[in-house]
């Protein structure tokens, strides 16, 4: 793709100071935790028809969190405060256990409505996505999928994650579907299953996405809608959520369970074990039921690598890929040179200051929000703290640019 032509003279005040690319949970979390970003010329670009819900409206499963985990970061006296009294938001925040993700989507939708009321219409670009980023010094040029072009001096990437095809399953790609399709579409995602015998289904992976897909299959089998034998392949021990170490110690643990490291896996705020990554609710219960042999038709296998299960995969009628997520990829040109923001890996990760470490000491201010599938180590900041931390870093970058006399971008003519 041709790089965005950047100007040498930048002085107009109509282009944004900040562009937020992506406004699902983490993009909305950033704005609602740091509403001072709205005091700058902010433009939000989102691929969906409405900011806020993201993909959650499409997932017909339960959460891996409690409703009380959400929106505690919103200042009741701030510009998003009135949304806390909305019935859809209150239903979510008062929910103590697992909940259908549609409930989160409904709450995010209300915050999206509020954002639309707070931003000038031209500052909220819906149904379009960021396609290319080019920098020239501190100036950032953006090209959207529609061909529209913007310039900004701060870019925040909150593009979310995707379940791309995994190289290890390439030999069986014709019979492989991502776990998200089952979570979203349930049995409609499955190809025709064999008649006269149980379908052989292999779930490759043992994370929450694996057990979310397994729950869909288990429910269908219980209802008599699916005749199958399901094998779940674990490449590493499964993490199970516990309220605290005492609760963990009070339970019996099988060989497939991970042993928590108190220095790394205990949340310093709550004392919870595997607070963010651990299986919980129905997914946790299903893991334990299978582990003790109480779920007919399901088995769990520990394997060093997927190639070690090649015979099982060869015989499978269907393979469900649940091997984790990757960042949505983005085409970038940094000071005239093509560049991969993931550095050849699967995930775009920020440095300690919240920015992508750019090559050649580039001065472009490109921050990352929510492009890591697991953005919070179990002993790291809570989502509340992470949203506020990133917002503060962005505000500090704007203050530095202003103090240095950095000019603002020109509007694109026409």
C-alpha angles and dihedrals in degrees: 000000000000113000118250109262107241124202127232095216115060119176115122122107102215101084118078127269089207131029118194109199108200126020108198123119097313097040090048089044090056093051096043092048092046108031089165085083086074089064087070126064097277125180120190120205117192130172093215128079091248131029116240114034097066110173096332093094089063098052115090098194138090125270129259088225140053120259089239089068092072133088097355084127093066115105107230089212094049130089093274094044096097090061091066088073094054110115093232091054094044092051089055097044094047092051109107101190140029117324139188110270089233086074091059091045090054092051092047089049090059091052088049090055089052092049090051089053092049098047125067108251093248090057094061112070112187131186093023132096138207109260106171139013124199128179133199108185107307094342118101121203120195129197117195126210089255090058094253114142131211136176126211140160096223126040124187116196113207096154096141128218139296138202102237123184111278119232092222090063095045094109089060099035094124090063098037129099128176118255090239091067091059092044090051104036103022113200091353086073093061122094118230109299123219118269123229098027139050114277114247107231125179122194108203106208138032104227129114090275089056093052092043088058090043090054091056090052093044092051091049091049092049090051092050093245096115133039107199149136111222126200119190115204117210118195090182135018116284119251115225122198118237130179091232143338092271091059089047092051092049093061130075113243130208130216093263094062123097117238109231120237107222091212094054112017103048117088108234091210101050107012089235119152116236088353098181107017101040126107110249143168114011093350091057092046092051092050091052093045092053092043092057093045095251099125113072114215095028129096133174123214130188112215131173092221138357091250087067088065095048094122092052091047091048090058096044120114089201134015120200113205111217100156099128136272137281134213116267102258121238131195110239137179115193114198092332099318127102110244138185110222090203092055092231093308133103101259137053105224128188126226122240090281092056095252130114106256100245126206124257094019092288112191095214113128104226114160128191127222123173103349094118113084089219104030096168124059109216092253096040133094118309117248087259091057093042094054092048092044093054092045091053091049091053093048090049090052091052090050091052092050091050092048090051091052094244110178123233125248123269118241116252107255120245 
